[in-house]
């Protein structure tokens, strides 16, 4: 993960090739180590001296990337072993995921690596990156955005989508490790590394199956005692299990067992890409709540009803506000508003009203978290509620209470503008109250599991 030198076997002068993209990715992030493109038909690639083979490189090489046709991979691994390379990243596909013949070829490489003392990442992956080392050893031109999240994935393509979308939302990454077919390094090896990585504060994971269930339980139990572990586990039904077998040769196993084990350990399981990204956004910006007591605020009764039903479905409870909170509330709200929980300011709410009443609700001793909802009335500017919420971010932070937002109504451009602005300010914003409820429930669940372990 922290090489001083990298060779790219299969580097290319063609800008549209994977071999060119990997070299460019390394350069674009400002890697300070040595880069050695390997190509027998080139003397220079992207301004770097190219070598005909890895044995011709005059210096020591820590990591070698292999981006060549499947039938030549074993020879390249052997050449790396002869050179003294200790880490090999195999991007090439066509191994265990294709059937018995591919599995046999993969096992040959695996045995060769073990005999010669190499570690292999892959095959059938898009690489890895390490932000603190400024090393992007993938063929994706990822944005350099440092942050607390590290991602382990059995699918390189899906991981790319997660990273591109997450960085667009302002979520920064620390490390990404694709494991693919796991000829050698497994998803559990990657987890164990990240468990003890001080710069990784939260681990996200995409899995199709587990290489060693018993070992996973042991490692995951230790991880969730230190930092959140958020997992997409696919292969729920019969068709899904067939799909995972054909992708990375993973055996999915019983989904009910996975679900039960994840809950017992305190692992947060999410259902897909969107939910994962929203969960990362919330975990990286909000504190862990002290309990499951929530208040919802709205300017539209129907919106508040959906928010309330959604929260209760997720196991959240709605305590009454204290009398002092209600007294403060009605200093600013109209008399026909409701200070019951859920709180309804009605369509007459404006910026000052929403700002003051939200502050009062956040400070209520009976409340652990708040979800604010708004349907944009035609007579108010789109910034009205947004600014009221933004000015309460510091209040929520000081109190250690999660604050989530849902804004609907108005044009699609208006909604997107509001959500983008709120997220940049550190306030998770969602397009529907049921999404906010689901994501808040993950924060609550992690808090409950943490308190159980400490008791």
C-alpha positions as CSV (number, residue, x, y, z in Angstrom):
1,X,0.0,0.0,0.0
2,X,3.0,2.3,0.4
3,X,5.4,1.4,-2.5
4,X,8.4,3.5,-3.3
5,X,8.4,2.3,-6.9
6,X,5.8,1.0,-9.3
7,X,6.1,-0.8,-12.7
8,X,3.3,-1.0,-15.2
9,X,3.5,-4.1,-17.3
10,X,1.4,-3.4,-20.4
11,X,1.8,0.3,-20.3
12,X,0.8,1.9,-23.6
13,X,1.2,5.1,-25.7
14,X,-2.5,4.8,-26.7
15,X,-4.5,7.3,-24.7
16,X,-7.6,5.1,-25.1
17,X,-5.9,2.0,-23.5
18,X,-6.0,0.7,-20.0
19,X,-2.2,0.6,-19.9
20,X,-2.0,4.3,-20.6
21,X,-4.8,5.2,-18.1
22,X,-2.9,3.5,-15.2
23,X,0.3,5.4,-15.9
24,X,-1.7,8.6,-16.2
25,X,-3.6,7.9,-12.9
26,X,-0.3,7.5,-11.1
27,X,1.1,10.7,-12.5
28,X,-2.1,12.8,-11.9
29,X,-2.2,12.2,-8.2
30,X,1.4,13.3,-7.8
31,X,3.0,10.0,-6.7
32,X,6.5,10.8,-5.6
33,X,8.0,7.4,-6.1
34,X,9.5,5.9,-9.3
35,X,7.3,4.9,-12.2
36,X,8.5,2.3,-14.7
37,X,6.3,1.7,-17.8
38,X,7.0,-1.8,-19.3
39,X,6.4,-2.1,-23.1
40,X,8.8,-3.9,-25.6
41,X,7.6,-1.6,-28.4
42,X,8.1,1.8,-26.7
43,X,11.0,3.8,-25.4
44,X,8.9,6.5,-23.7
45,X,5.3,6.7,-22.4
46,X,3.8,9.9,-21.0
47,X,7.2,11.4,-20.6
48,X,8.6,8.4,-18.7
49,X,11.4,6.1,-20.0
50,X,9.9,2.8,-20.9
51,X,11.6,-0.6,-20.6
52,X,11.1,-3.7,-22.8
53,X,10.6,-6.0,-19.7
54,X,10.7,-5.8,-16.0
55,X,14.1,-7.4,-15.8
56,X,15.6,-4.5,-17.7
57,X,14.7,-2.0,-15.0
58,X,17.9,-1.0,-13.2
59,X,16.3,-0.4,-9.8
60,X,14.3,-2.3,-7.2
61,X,10.5,-2.5,-7.8
62,X,8.0,-2.7,-4.9
63,X,4.8,-3.2,-6.9
64,X,4.1,-4.3,-10.4
65,X,0.8,-3.8,-12.2
66,X,0.0,-6.4,-14.9
67,X,-2.4,-5.3,-17.7
68,X,-1.7,-7.9,-20.5
69,X,-3.7,-10.7,-22.1
70,X,-4.5,-13.6,-19.8
71,X,-2.2,-16.1,-21.4
72,X,0.8,-14.0,-20.7
73,X,0.1,-13.2,-17.1
74,X,1.8,-16.3,-15.5
75,X,5.1,-15.4,-17.4
76,X,4.8,-11.8,-16.2
77,X,4.3,-13.0,-12.6
78,X,7.4,-15.2,-12.9
79,X,9.4,-12.3,-14.3
80,X,8.3,-10.2,-11.3
81,X,9.4,-12.9,-8.9
82,X,12.8,-13.1,-10.6
83,X,13.1,-9.3,-10.2
84,X,12.3,-9.5,-6.5
85,X,9.0,-7.7,-6.7
86,X,6.9,-8.4,-3.6
87,X,3.5,-7.1,-4.7
88,X,1.7,-7.8,-8.0
89,X,-1.6,-6.3,-9.1
90,X,-3.3,-8.3,-11.8
91,X,-6.0,-6.4,-13.7
92,X,-6.5,-9.1,-16.4
93,X,-9.8,-11.0,-16.5
94,X,-10.4,-14.5,-17.9
95,X,-9.6,-16.6,-14.8
96,X,-11.8,-18.3,-12.2
97,X,-14.9,-16.3,-13.2
98,X,-14.9,-18.0,-16.6
99,X,-15.0,-21.7,-15.4
100,X,-12.7,-24.6,-14.7
101,X,-10.0,-23.8,-17.2
102,X,-9.7,-20.2,-16.0
103,X,-9.7,-21.5,-12.4
104,X,-6.8,-23.8,-13.2
105,X,-4.8,-20.9,-14.7
106,X,-5.5,-18.8,-11.7
107,X,-4.4,-21.6,-9.3
108,X,-1.1,-21.9,-11.2
109,X,-0.4,-18.2,-10.7
110,X,-1.4,-18.5,-7.0
111,X,1.0,-21.4,-6.4
112,X,3.8,-19.7,-8.2
113,X,3.3,-16.6,-6.1
114,X,3.3,-18.6,-2.9
115,X,6.4,-20.5,-3.9
116,X,8.3,-17.3,-4.8
117,X,7.1,-15.1,-1.9
118,X,4.9,-12.6,-3.8
119,X,1.5,-11.3,-2.8
120,X,-1.2,-10.9,-5.5
121,X,-4.1,-8.6,-5.6
122,X,-6.7,-9.8,-8.2
123,X,-7.0,-11.0,-10.9
124,X,-10.0,-9.4,-12.6
125,X,-9.8,-6.0,-10.8
126,X,-9.3,-2.3,-11.5
127,X,-6.5,-1.8,-8.9
128,X,-6.3,0.1,-5.7
129,X,-5.4,3.6,-4.4
130,X,-3.9,5.0,-1.2
131,X,-4.7,8.7,-0.8
132,X,-2.1,9.4,1.9
133,X,0.6,8.1,-0.4
134,X,-0.9,10.0,-3.4
135,X,-1.0,6.7,-5.3
136,X,-3.8,5.9,-7.7
137,X,-3.0,2.5,-9.1
138,X,-6.3,2.1,-11.0
139,X,-7.2,2.8,-14.6
140,X,-9.9,5.3,-13.4
141,X,-9.2,9.0,-13.3
142,X,-10.5,9.4,-9.8
143,X,-10.7,12.9,-8.2
144,X,-8.1,13.3,-5.4
145,X,-10.3,14.0,-2.4
146,X,-8.9,13.0,0.9
147,X,-11.3,11.8,3.6
148,X,-12.0,9.2,6.2
149,X,-13.7,6.4,4.1
150,X,-11.9,3.3,2.9
151,X,-13.6,0.9,0.4
152,X,-13.1,-2.8,-0.1
153,X,-14.9,-4.3,-3.1
154,X,-15.2,-7.5,-5.0
155,X,-16.4,-5.5,-8.0
156,X,-14.1,-2.9,-9.5
157,X,-16.7,-1.4,-11.8
158,X,-19.2,-0.9,-9.0
159,X,-16.5,0.5,-6.7
160,X,-15.7,3.0,-9.4
161,X,-19.3,4.1,-9.5
162,X,-19.4,4.5,-5.7
163,X,-16.2,6.5,-5.7
164,X,-17.1,8.8,-8.5
165,X,-20.6,9.5,-7.1
166,X,-19.3,9.9,-3.5
167,X,-16.6,12.4,-4.4
168,X,-19.2,14.4,-6.3
169,X,-21.2,14.6,-3.1
170,X,-18.1,15.7,-1.2
171,X,-17.3,12.4,0.5
172,X,-13.5,12.0,0.8
173,X,-11.7,8.7,0.6
174,X,-8.6,7.3,2.2
175,X,-8.0,4.0,0.6
176,X,-9.7,1.7,-2.0
177,X,-8.8,-2.0,-2.5
178,X,-10.4,-4.1,-5.2
179,X,-10.0,-7.8,-4.6
180,X,-11.7,-9.4,-7.6
181,X,-11.2,-13.1,-7.8
182,X,-9.0,-13.2,-4.6
183,X,-6.4,-15.6,-5.9
184,X,-4.3,-14.5,-2.9
185,X,-5.3,-11.3,-1.0
186,X,-8.9,-11.7,0.1
187,X,-11.5,-9.2,1.2
188,X,-10.8,-10.2,4.8
189,X,-7.1,-9.5,4.4
190,X,-8.0,-6.0,3.2
191,X,-10.4,-5.6,6.1
192,X,-7.8,-6.6,8.6
193,X,-5.3,-4.1,7.1
194,X,-7.9,-1.3,7.3
195,X,-8.9,-2.3,10.9
196,X,-5.5,-1.1,12.1
197,X,-5.1,1.8,9.7
198,X,-5.4,5.0,11.9
199,X,-6.4,7.2,8.9
200,X,-9.4,5.0,8.0
201,X,-12.3,6.1,10.2
202,X,-15.1,4.2,8.4
203,X,-15.0,1.1,6.1
204,X,-17.4,0.5,3.3
205,X,-17.6,-2.9,1.5
206,X,-19.2,-4.5,-1.5
207,X,-19.2,-8.3,-1.3
208,X,-20.8,-11.2,-3.3
209,X,-19.6,-13.9,-0.9
210,X,-17.0,-14.5,1.8
211,X,-13.8,-16.4,1.4
212,X,-13.7,-17.5,5.0
213,X,-16.9,-16.9,7.1
214,X,-15.4,-17.8,10.5
215,X,-12.4,-15.5,10.0
216,X,-14.7,-12.7,8.7
217,X,-16.7,-12.9,11.9
218,X,-13.6,-12.5,14.0
219,X,-12.2,-9.6,12.0
220,X,-15.6,-7.8,11.6
221,X,-16.3,-8.0,15.3
222,X,-13.0,-6.3,16.1
223,X,-13.6,-3.6,13.4
224,X,-17.1,-2.5,14.6
225,X,-15.7,-2.0,18.1
226,X,-13.4,0.7,16.6
227,X,-15.1,2.1,13.5
228,X,-18.3,1.6,11.5
229,X,-18.4,-1.1,8.8
230,X,-21.0,-0.5,6.1
231,X,-21.7,-3.4,3.7
232,X,-23.5,-4.0,0.4
233,X,-24.1,-7.8,0.3
234,X,-25.6,-9.1,-3.0
235,X,-26.8,-12.5,-4.2
236,X,-30.1,-12.4,-2.2
237,X,-32.1,-14.7,-4.4
238,X,-31.4,-17.7,-6.7
239,X,-30.8,-15.5,-9.8
240,X,-28.6,-13.1,-7.8
241,X,-26.5,-16.0,-6.5
242,X,-26.0,-17.3,-10.1
243,X,-24.9,-13.8,-11.1
244,X,-22.2,-13.6,-8.4
245,X,-20.8,-16.9,-9.4
246,X,-20.3,-15.7,-13.0
247,X,-18.8,-12.4,-11.9
248,X,-16.0,-13.2,-9.5
249,X,-16.6,-16.9,-8.8
250,X,-18.0,-16.1,-5.3
251,X,-20.4,-18.4,-3.6
252,X,-23.1,-16.1,-2.1
253,X,-24.6,-18.4,0.6
254,X,-27.8,-17.9,2.5
255,X,-28.9,-14.3,2.7
256,X,-30.9,-14.8,5.9
257,X,-27.7,-16.0,7.6
258,X,-25.8,-13.0,6.4
259,X,-28.5,-10.6,7.5
260,X,-28.7,-12.2,11.0
261,X,-24.9,-12.2,11.5
262,X,-24.5,-8.6,10.3
263,X,-27.2,-7.4,12.8
264,X,-25.6,-9.4,15.7
265,X,-22.2,-7.9,15.0
266,X,-23.4,-4.3,14.5
267,X,-22.5,-4.2,10.8
268,X,-24.6,-1.8,8.8
269,X,-26.1,-3.5,5.8
270,X,-27.4,-1.3,3.0
271,X,-29.4,-2.5,0.0
272,X,-27.6,-0.7,-2.9
273,X,-25.5,2.1,-4.4
274,X,-27.7,5.0,-3.5
275,X,-28.3,3.9,0.1
276,X,-24.6,3.3,0.6
277,X,-23.6,6.8,-0.6
278,X,-26.3,8.5,1.5
279,X,-25.1,6.4,4.5
280,X,-21.5,7.4,3.9
281,X,-22.5,11.0,3.6
282,X,-24.4,10.9,6.9
283,X,-21.8,8.9,8.9
284,X,-19.0,11.3,7.8
285,X,-20.9,14.5,8.7
286,X,-23.1,13.6,11.7
287,X,-22.5,12.4,15.3
288,X,-23.7,9.0,16.5
289,X,-27.0,9.8,18.4
290,X,-27.4,9.0,22.1
291,X,-30.6,7.0,21.5
292,X,-33.5,6.4,19.1
293,X,-35.7,9.4,20.1
294,X,-36.4,11.5,17.1
295,X,-38.3,14.7,16.2
296,X,-39.5,15.6,12.8
297,X,-40.4,19.1,11.7
298,X,-42.4,20.1,8.6
299,X,-44.4,22.8,7.0
300,X,-46.6,20.3,5.2
301,X,-48.8,17.8,7.2
302,X,-48.7,15.1,4.6
303,X,-44.9,15.3,4.4
304,X,-44.7,15.1,8.1
305,X,-47.0,12.0,8.2
306,X,-44.8,10.1,5.7
307,X,-41.7,11.1,7.8
308,X,-43.3,9.9,11.0
309,X,-44.5,6.5,9.5
310,X,-41.1,6.0,8.0
311,X,-39.3,6.6,11.2
312,X,-41.5,4.4,13.2
313,X,-41.1,1.6,10.6
314,X,-37.3,1.9,11.2
315,X,-37.7,1.5,15.0
316,X,-37.4,5.2,15.9
317,X,-39.7,6.7,18.6
318,X,-41.4,10.1,19.0
319,X,-41.3,11.4,22.5
320,X,-43.3,14.5,23.5
321,X,-41.4,17.8,23.6
322,X,-40.9,19.3,27.1
323,X,-43.2,22.1,28.2
324,X,-40.3,24.6,28.1
325,X,-39.6,23.6,24.4
326,X,-43.3,24.1,23.6
327,X,-43.3,27.5,25.3
328,X,-40.2,28.6,23.3
329,X,-41.8,27.1,20.1
330,X,-44.9,29.3,20.4
331,X,-42.9,32.4,20.9
332,X,-42.1,32.1,17.2
333,X,-44.7,29.9,15.6
334,X,-48.3,30.8,14.8
335,X,-51.0,29.6,17.3
336,X,-52.4,27.1,14.8
337,X,-49.1,25.3,14.4
338,X,-48.6,22.0,16.2
339,X,-45.8,21.5,18.8
340,X,-46.7,17.8,19.1
341,X,-44.1,15.5,17.8
342,X,-44.1,15.5,14.7
343,X,-43.9,19.2,14.7
344,X,-46.0,21.0,12.0
345,X,-45.2,24.7,11.4
346,X,-47.9,24.7,8.6
347,X,-47.5,26.5,5.2
348,X,-47.2,29.9,7.0
349,X,-43.6,29.1,8.1
350,X,-40.9,31.5,7.0
351,X,-37.2,31.7,7.5
352,X,-37.2,33.3,11.0
353,X,-39.9,31.0,12.2
354,X,-38.2,27.8,11.0
355,X,-34.8,28.9,12.3
356,X,-36.0,29.7,15.9
357,X,-38.3,26.7,16.3
358,X,-35.7,24.3,15.0
359,X,-33.2,25.6,17.5
360,X,-35.7,25.0,20.3
361,X,-36.5,21.4,19.2
362,X,-32.8,20.6,18.8
363,X,-32.2,21.7,22.4
364,X,-35.0,19.6,23.8
365,X,-33.7,17.1,26.3
366,X,-36.1,14.4,25.1
367,X,-34.7,14.4,21.6
368,X,-31.7,12.6,20.2
369,X,-32.0,13.4,16.5
370,X,-34.0,15.7,14.2
371,X,-35.2,15.4,10.6
372,X,-36.4,18.6,9.1
373,X,-38.8,18.5,6.1
374,X,-40.1,21.2,3.9
375,X,-42.3,21.5,0.8
376,X,-41.5,24.7,-0.9
377,X,-44.5,27.1,-1.1
378,X,-44.8,29.1,-4.2
379,X,-44.7,32.4,-2.3
380,X,-41.2,31.7,-0.7
381,X,-37.8,31.8,-2.2
382,X,-36.0,28.5,-2.4
383,X,-33.4,29.7,0.1
384,X,-35.9,30.3,2.9
385,X,-35.8,26.9,4.6
386,X,-32.3,26.0,3.4
387,X,-30.8,29.0,5.2
388,X,-32.8,28.3,8.4
389,X,-31.4,24.8,8.5
390,X,-27.8,25.9,7.7
391,X,-27.8,28.3,10.6
392,X,-28.7,25.4,12.9
393,X,-25.9,23.1,11.8
394,X,-23.6,24.6,14.5
395,X,-26.3,24.2,17.1
396,X,-26.8,20.5,16.3
397,X,-23.1,19.9,16.2
398,X,-22.5,21.6,19.6
399,X,-25.3,19.4,21.1
400,X,-24.0,16.2,19.5
401,X,-27.3,15.5,17.7
402,X,-27.7,14.4,14.1
403,X,-29.6,16.8,11.9
404,X,-30.9,15.5,8.5
405,X,-33.0,17.3,5.9
406,X,-35.6,16.6,3.3
407,X,-36.7,19.2,0.8
408,X,-39.3,18.5,-1.9
409,X,-41.4,20.7,-4.2
410,X,-40.3,23.4,-6.6
411,X,-38.5,22.7,-9.8
412,X,-36.1,19.8,-10.1
413,X,-33.3,22.3,-10.6
414,X,-34.3,24.1,-7.4
415,X,-34.3,20.8,-5.4
416,X,-30.9,19.8,-6.7
417,X,-29.5,23.2,-5.9
418,X,-30.8,23.1,-2.3
419,X,-29.5,19.5,-1.8
420,X,-26.1,20.3,-3.2
421,X,-25.7,23.4,-1.0
422,X,-26.8,21.7,2.1
423,X,-24.5,18.7,1.6
424,X,-21.5,21.0,1.0
425,X,-22.3,22.6,4.4
426,X,-22.3,19.2,6.1
427,X,-26.0,18.7,6.3
428,X,-27.3,15.5,4.6
429,X,-30.2,16.2,2.4
430,X,-32.6,13.7,0.8
431,X,-35.3,13.7,-1.8
432,X,-37.8,11.9,0.3
433,X,-38.5,11.6,4.1
434,X,-38.5,7.8,4.0
435,X,-34.8,7.9,2.8
436,X,-33.9,10.2,5.6
437,X,-35.6,7.9,8.1
438,X,-33.7,4.8,6.8
439,X,-30.3,6.5,6.9
440,X,-30.9,7.9,10.4
441,X,-31.8,4.4,11.5
442,X,-28.3,3.2,10.5
443,X,-26.7,5.9,12.7
444,X,-29.0,4.8,15.6
445,X,-28.3,1.1,15.1
446,X,-24.6,1.7,15.2
447,X,-24.9,3.7,18.3
448,X,-27.0,1.0,20.0
449,X,-24.5,-1.7,19.1
450,X,-21.6,0.4,20.4
451,X,-23.4,1.0,23.8
452,X,-24.2,-2.7,24.1
453,X,-20.5,-3.6,23.7
454,X,-19.5,-1.0,26.3
455,X,-22.1,-2.1,28.9
